[in-house]
């Protein structure tokens, strides 16, 4: 399993960025499971574009956020994928990133079916029923049978929530 955090540049300096936490706990150099690619609207990362052509690659993004115009691929199940692209930013930034990146529109999507609501309350304008980056990655790790990595991330996330202002 590999996860690419396609990160908005504003997210890099935010103390509430849980993508940074994910990288520290289960990303490079700890493992090769998660890596960050900086999103650039006019100059998409070449390695990302090559990765998007591989089979079993999907975008973790709610279908309810997508206005289907016939170009987008349909949803998949987690078990059907090995590589996941996750937009790392606020919900407003993620929506802009998706809309301004036509290369993402062709990807099949994964939607998480989580019984628990998000515990992330450090930002305004949180979307009901949606999870932060760390919660999404923990869910993917658990679904892929990587229980130890998921537990380490969940423990670090608990600590992150307690220590954040």
N, C-alpha and C positions, 0 to 999 in steps of 0.2 A: 504494500500500500504506500502511495506517495500523495502528499498534499502540497499544493502550491498556494501560498497566500499571495494573491494578487493585491498588493497593498497600495492604497492611496497615499501620496506623499505627505499629506497633513497628518496621517495616522502615526507617522514615525516619531513625532515629538509629544504625542499625547500620553500623559501618565495613566490614562484609563485604557490604553491599547492592550488588549489581551492577546493579540497576535505575538507580541514580544514575549509574553509569558509562555506561549506554546513553543516558540523557538527555543527558549531556554530549557524547557523540560523535555520535549520530544523532537526538537528540530536539529539542524546541523549545528555543531559537530556531534551532538549526543547520538543522533541516528540520522539516517538519510530519509526519514519519513516525511519531514516537513521542511520546506524551504520558502524563502520570501523572494518574490519578484516585484519590483516597483512598477506600478501601472503608469504608463505614459500614453496619453491619448493619441499623439501624432506619431510616436515611434515605439510600437509594441516590441517587446523583448523577443528576439529571434529564437531563443531556446524555448520560450513559451509557445510561440507559434508552431514550432516543430513538434512539441509535446502534444498540442491540441489535435494533431493529425493521427496520433496513435489510437488504436481501438481501446475500448474500456476506460475512456477518459470522460468525465462528466463535470458539469458545473453545479456546485451546491448553491442553489438559488431558488427561492419560492416561485412556483408557476404563477401564483396570484400577482406577482410583480411584473409579469411579462404580458405585454399586449401582443397576442399571437397574430402574426400576419402571414403565416404559412411557411416562414423561413426556419423557425425554431424546431429543433428535434424534440420529441416527446420525452416524458419522464422515464427514468430507470430506477431500479432498486439498487441499494448499496452493494449487494452481493455481486451485481453484474459489472462492477467497476473496480479498477485498481488505482486509478489516478483521479484525484478530486481537485478542482479549482475552486477556491473560496475567495470571495471579494472581501477584503479586509479594510473596513472604513465604517463611517456612520451609515445608517440606512439611506440617507439622502445621497451621500457620496457613492455608495454601492449602486444605487439606481442610476446615477449619472454615468458611472463606470460601465455598467452593462449597456445602457442606451448608446454610449459613444464608442463602443467596441464591437463592431459588427462581427468580428471573428468569434465572439462568445455566443452569438445568436444561434450558430449552427450546432453547438454542443448539446448533447442530451443533458437533462437536468435531474438532479437528485433533490428531493424534498425530505427533510427529516420529520419523522412522525414521533414526537416526543410527548410522553404523558405529563411531564413536569414543566411548569412555567419557568422562564428564565429567572435566575437569581441575580443577574447583572442589573444594578440600579444606579450605576455611577454616571449615567448620561441622561440628559433630557430627551424627549421624543423617542423613547424606545417603542418598538412595534410590539403589540400584544401577540403572543404566540411565537415570537421569534427569539432566537438565541444569539449570544455574543460569539465571537470567534472561538474562544477557548471551550465554551460549552459545545459548539458544533464539532470541534475536533475530538473532544472527549467522547462524544456520541459515536462518531465514525470509528474511533479506535475500539470502542466497546463492540460495535456491530461487526467489526472485522476480526474479533477474537483476540485483540491485543489488550487484554484486561489489565495487565500490570502497568502498561504505559497509560491507559485510561485512568487508573487509580492515582498514579503519580501526578497526572495533569489535574485531576479533580482536587487532590490535596493541595497542590500549589495554587489552584484557583480559589479555594476556600481561604487560604492564607492571604492571597492578593485582595480579596474582598474585605477581610478584616483589617488589613493594613492601609487600605486606600482611604483618602480623606472624604 
